[in-house]
Amino acid sequence: MPKMKTKRSAAKRFRLSATGKVKRSRAFKRHILTSKTTKRKRHLDMETLVSKADVHRVREMLPYGRP
């Protein structure tokens, strides 16, 4: 059986934590930043976890991440 391929688009968007949770960065930090408050922009810099409903789909795209 051939090796499974990682979806490169997913590999660029998601990371796995040491405990195996899937992390992602937040949206809305690319442009039109002048209308957003400093606090809002600072909080958008922090990573967050992928929603429980989507974790299974992301894990299938990243077959060689930790379980």
Buried (B, 14 or more C-beta within 10 A) or exposed (E): EEEEEEBEEBEEBBBBEEEEEBEBEEEEEEEEEEEEEEEEEEEBEEEEEBEEEEBEEBBEBBEEBEE
